[in-house]
């Protein structure tokens, strides 16, 4: 017996066949089901051909397969000559591929970037401890500088990994690239967790740590671009800004978790206990999460836009990217400079900076960082949503301009006042405005390039800017403070990057205009079908 008769559905009609959905009406005898239902077309095997060709086909009888929110249609009539005569194959073709819920799509897209930033946040937060484990020197400044250089060395391989993995993602698909980068990240985490200290194996310890950072840098070079391309292409129409904002939401949430982990570790363990091995605990947690992310990404569906761009991507080259997309490249580089200079010299560096230069207790510095990151993180989706209504450029200008103008005066206040309240207010206020840049950022830079070169273009621009202005930022500002005695050197570094970003805003191609009152046009074919018995 067909499920349609079991569920009490009668007189089923095909109302229209759109590019990506079918609309059915039927007499409803089941209160839980609507009288008109839109069924997503499933991109699986021959079923795709059948559904795309169904403009005048008669559905003699249909079965509805209910699976949560998902509704699939399987027809019994002779709908297309390409359907196989094997009933089992027909059933597998229809049911094999299940549409992934939105929350799973978002989780799969942001888990790799979040893991990267969690690892980076923990590494930066425990920089003083890690320096004692792997770079024991008589000078605390030298050990810290070497640790910052270890953080920065991973950024050397980011552009290489970004371009190679970006081209791989454009040609072979987003899912394959996202699985690859997360597997490489897992390998680097294993190396960090298992590496003995300098006191145990000598110079081999820092060498292994540097190798792990190089592998991680290569992998993460392709992570942001591939995940951002996936989010932009999988987003529902009119919600790309909100959808893409979850990329930065994941980054900040992971950074927040890293900061909270640093706070927790310094609260639960003494410095001697951390040096003895307790510092490895946060990295073990990341190592446990990584396989879950790999499993989720195995079930990702390739966005239709990416599938269409893969054929054109085969003919593209880096030369074609540079010759055809100069303005998007420059605009993305400038905007990423604003983001990365502040993230690495201000957001991530705050605990070390506030404790060493302003004399705050490390616990208080972590508290200020965590408070600011909470406000920043919850604000990012809000600004992403606003960019869908008012435009990407307008929202980012609202956040970046006051951020640049207030950065130096507020930190000068902290320098003079030296109170926890001044540090907390400064960091929280600046974090809110900085979220105005972060919210629309991923979608904005993703929209600068077409699908056929999106991952490659994003990977190149993002990773070059991150390597030059972010990777060695903490080492540079540490050296600047030591060489010049200027405590506010990191602030000036972030201000300079922000000014570059403001100029880049006016080179961007903004895909959003204020919403019109009329409904958007859809590419569809309306079909009136005979009534089903």
N, C-alpha and C positions, 0 to 999 in steps of 0.2 A: 504493500500500500504506500502511496506517495505521501511524503511529509505534508504536502499541501492539503490533502484531505484530512490528515490527522489533526492539523492545526486549525481546521475550519476555514480555510481560505477558498473562496469561490470566485468565479468570473474574473480570472486574472487577465489583465491587459498590459501590453507593452506600450507605454505612453510615448517615450522618446529614447533615442540612442545617442548619447553624447560621446565626447572624445574619451572620457575616462569613467563613465558611469551609465547605468541603465536606470530608468524610472518605471516602476510598475504600479498599477492600481489594482485593487481587488476588494471584493466584499469581505469585510473583516468580522469574523465571529470570535476573535480572540482579543480581549481588552488590552493585552500587553503590546500588541502589534499595531502600527499605524495603518491607515487606509491607503496611503501612498508611501512607497518606500524607494529610496535611492540605493542601488546596489553597486558597490565599486567593482569595476572590471578587474579580474585577476590576471596578472601577467604570468601565466604559467602554461608552457607547452602550446598545443594546438588550440586551447581554449581562448587564447588571446586573439587568434585569427578568426575564430568563430564569432566572438563578441564584436570585434571591430567590423566584421562584415554584416552584422545583423541590422540592416536598415529596413528590409521588407520581409524578413523571415518570420514565419508563423510559429509561435510557441504552442505546440499542441498540448503540452503538459509540462509543468515545471516543478522542481523540488527545491525547497528552501532549506539550506543547511544552516542552522543557527549555532553560532559559536561566540558567545558574549555579544559584542557589538557588531560582529562581522556577519554579513549575510551573503551567501554565495548562491548563484543560480545555476542549475544543471538542467538542460532540456532533454526531453526524450525524443522529440521529433527529429526529422532529417534536416538539420540546420546548415550543414556545410559538408562538402565532399572531402574536406581534409580531416574530418574526424575519423579516428581509427575504428576499426570494426571490433577491436578487443574491448569488452566492457570494463575489465579491470584497469586497462590503460586509460580509458576515458575517465573513470572515477578518480584515479590518481592524478590525472592532469588537472581535474577540477579542484581537488581538495588538497593537493600536495603543498601548495604555497599559501600561507596564511598571511594576511596583512598584519604587520606589526603595529600594535597600539602606539600612539604618539609618545607616551612616556617611555616606552622601550626604545623608540627611535632616538629620543633625546639622550637617554642613558647611554646607549651604544655610541653616540656621537661624542659625548663629552667625557666619557670615562678615561680615555687615554690622556687627554689634555689635563684633566683633573689629577690623574696619577702623577704626571710630569710635575705639575705645580706643587702637589703635596710633597713630593720628593725634594723639589727645589726649596720649598718653604722650610722643611725640616733641616735640610743641609745648611741653609743660611742661618736659621735660628740657633742651630747648635754649632755654628762656625768656630766659636772659641773652644769648645770641647773637642771638635774634630781636629783642630790645629794641634792640640796637645797629644792626640792619639797617633796621628800620621806625620806631623811636621814638628817634632819637638826641637826647639831651638832655645838659646839663651835669651833671645829677644822676643817678647810677646808680639811685638809689631811685625817682625819677620814671619813668625808662624802664622799669624792671621793673614798676612799678605799672600803667603803661599796657599793658604786655604781658599782665599778669594780667587786666586789664579786657577786653582783646580776647578772651581765653579765655572770660571770663564772659559777654560780650555774646551769644554764640551760644546761651546758655541762656535768653535772653529769649524767643526764638521757639520753644523746645522745647514748652511747653504748647500753643501754637497748633497747631504741626505734629502734636503728639501726639494731640490731640483730633480734628483733621480726618482724619489718616491712620488713627487708631484706628476712627473711624466708617466710613471707607472699607473697612478690613479686615473689620469686622463685617458689612458689607452686600455687599461685592464679593468677599471672600475673602482669605485670608492670602497666597497666592502673589502676587496683584496688588499688594498693599501692600508686600510685601518687595522686589519688583522696583522699585517706584517709589522707595523710600527709598535703595536702593543706587545708582540712577541719579543722584539728587540729590547723594549723597555724592561720586560721581565728578566731578560738575561743580564742587563746592567744592574738591576736590583739584587739579583743573586750574587753577583760579584762583590757589591758593596757590603752585603750582609755577612758574607763568608770570609772576607779579607782579614787576616790577622793584623795586629797593630805593628807599628814601627819597632817597638821594643821586642817583638817576637821574631820577625823575619827581616828586619832592617829596611834597606832601600826598596825592596820588593813590594812593600806595603803601599807606599805612595804611588809607585808605578802602576799597580793593579787598579788603584782608585782612579788614576788619570785615564787608564784604558776604559774603565767602566763609564766614566763621564763622556769619553769620546763616542762610545757606542750609543749611549743615551742621546747625545747631541745629534748623531746621525738619524736616529729614529724620530726624535721629536721635531726634527726639521720638516718632516712630512706630515706630522700629526695635525698641526693647526690648519694647514691648507686643505688636507683631505677631509677633515671633520667639518670645517667651515663650508666647503663646497657641498658636502652632503646635506648639511642643515639648510642652506640656501635653496637647494634643488628639491628637497623633500618638504619644504614648508608649504602650508596652505596659502592660496592667493590672498593678498592683503594682510598677511601676518608674518612676513619674512623678517621684519625687524624684531618682533617678539621671539620668533623661533630662533633666530641667530643669536639673540642676546643670551641664550642659555649657555653658549660657548664660554663667554666671559663670566657668567654666573658660576659655571663649574670651576673655572680657574680660580676665582676669588674664594669660592667655598673651600677649595682644596688648600689655598694659601691660608685661609682662616684656620682650617684644621691643622695645618702645619704649625701656625703660630700658637694655637691652643695646645698642641702636642708639646711644643717647646716650653710653654708655661707649665704644663702638667709635669713634664720631666724635671724641670728645675725645682718644682715644688716637692716632688716625691723623692728625689734622689739628691745626694750631695755631689759636689764636683768630682770627688774621688770615685764615687760609684758610677757616675756617668762615664768617666774616662776608662774605668775598668771593664765596661761592656754594656752598660744600660743604654748608651746612646744608640745601639742597634735596634732596640725595640720598635721605634716608629717605622724603620725601614722594613722590618718583618711584617708589620701590618700592611704596608703597601704591597709587599710580595704576596700576601694572601689574597688581596683584592684583584690583582692583575689577571689570574686565570679566569675569574668570573667575567671580567671585561672581554677577554678573548672569546669566551663561550657566547656571550650576548652578540658580539659582532659577527659571529658565524651565521647568525640568522637575520642579518640585515637584508633589506630589499634594496636593490639598485634603483635610484630615482630615474624616472622616465627621461628627464632632461639629460642626465648623465649618459644614459644608453644612447640617446640620439647624438651626443657629442663625441662618443668614443670612435665612431667611424671617421669623423673629421679630424680627430686628434692624431690619427695615424699619419696624417700628411703634414702635421705641424712640427716645427723645430724651434729651438731657442732663437735662431735668427729671425724667424717669422714673428716670434713674440716681441722681440725688441723693435722690429721694423713696423709692426702694426699696432702696438699698444704702448707707445711712449708716454702719453699723458697719464693713462691709468697707472703705469709703473711709477712715475714720479710722484703722483698724488698718494699712492699707497705707501711708498717709502717715507714720505714726509709725515703722513698721519701715524704710521707705525713708530717713527722716531719720537713723536710726542708721547705715545703710549709707553714705549719700552724704556725711555730715559727716566720716567717717573716711577714705573713699576720697580725697576732694579735699583735705582738710586734713592728712592723715597719709601715706597711701600715695603719692599723686602728688607731694606737695610735698616729700618727704623730701630729695632731692638738693639742691634750692635751700636748704631749711631747715637741713640739717646743715652745708653749706658756709658759708653766710652767718652763722649764729648760733652754731654750735659750733666753727667754724674747721677743719672737716675738709676734706681735699682732695676736689675734685669726683669724682675717680676712686674714692676710698674710699667716698664717699656712694653712688655708683652700684653699687659692689660690694655694699654692705649692702642696698640696695634690691633688687637682683637676687636675692640669696640668700633674702631674705624672700619675694619673689614666687614663687620656685621652690617653696618649702615650702608656701605658701598655695595655689598652683595645683594641685599634686598631691594636696592634702588635700581640695579641694572635692568631687570625685566621691565620695570616701570618705564624707564627711558627708552628701552627697545620698543615697547608698545607705542609710546608717544611718537617715535620716529615713523611708525606706520601711518600716523594721522597727520603729522605736521612736517614731515620730511627729515631725512637723515642729517643734512647740513645744519638746519635750524636747531635741532636738539643737541648736536655735538658742540655747536657754537655756544649755546646756553651753558654747557658744562665746562668747556675748556677755557673760555675767556675769563670768567671770574677765578677759576683755579690758578691760572697764570698770574693774574693781578694780585691775588691774596697770598701766594705761596711764600714769598720773601718776608712781607710784613708780619705774618703770623708766626713764622719760625724765629724771627727777630724778637718777637714778644716772648717766646719760649726761652730764648737765650738770656734775656734780661730777667724774666720772672723766675725761671727755674723751679716751677711748681708743677705737681702732677696735673692739676686742673687745667693749666695752660696747655700742657702737652696733649691732654685728652680732647679739649675743645678744638685745638688746632688740627689734630689728626682727623677727628670726626667731621669737621666742617669741610676740610679739603677733600676728604674721601667722598662726600656726597656730590660735590661738583665734578670730581674725577669720574664718577659713575655716569655722568652725562656723556662723556666721551666713550666709555666702555660699552654702554648699552647698545648703541647702533653700530659699533665698530666692525664686528665680524660680518654682519650683513652688508654693510657699506663697502668694505674692501672686496667682499665676494662678488658684489654686483658690478664691479669695475671690469670684470673679465667675462667673456662668454664661456659656456660649459667646456668647449673643446680645449681651452688653455687655462681654465680656472684654477685647478690645483697647481699647475706649474707656475703660473704668474703669481699667485698668492704665496707659494712657497719661496720663490726667489725674492720677492720684495720683503716679505715679513722676516725671513731669516737673515738677510743681509743687514737690515736695519737693527734687528735684535743682536746680531753678532757685533756690529760696530758700536752701537750706542747702549746696549744692554748687557752683553755678556761680560765685559770687563769693567762695567760701570762701578761696581763696588770696589774693585781694586784701584780704579782711577781716583775715585773720591777719597778713598783711604790714603792714597799717596798725596793727593792735593792738600788734604788736611795736615798731613805730616810735614809736607814741604813748605807750605805757605802759612800754616798756623790759622787759616781761615776756617772757623767752625762751620759756617754756612755754605761751604763749597758744594755739598750735595744738593742744596736747595737751588743754587745758581745753575747747576748742571740740569736740573729738572726744568727750570724756567726757560733755559735755552732750547731744550727739546720741545717745550710747549709752544714757543713762538714759531718754530718750524712747522708744527702741526697746524697752527692757526692759518698760516699761509697755504698749507696743503688743502685745507677745507674748501678753498675757492677754486681748486683744480678738479675737485671731485665731480663725477657724474651722479647727480641725485635722481634716483628712480622714482621718488615719491613726490607728489604734489598734494596740496590740501584736497581732501576727499570731495568728490562731486556728489550731488544729490541723486543723480541717475545711477541705476544699477549697472555694473560692468557687463560688457558683452561677453558671451560665452560661445566657444566654437562647438556648435552642436547641430545635429540633424533631427528635426522633429518628425516622428513617424507615427501614424495612426495604424494600429494593428487590429486584425479581427479579434473578437472576444474569445477568450479561451473557455472551453467547456470543462 
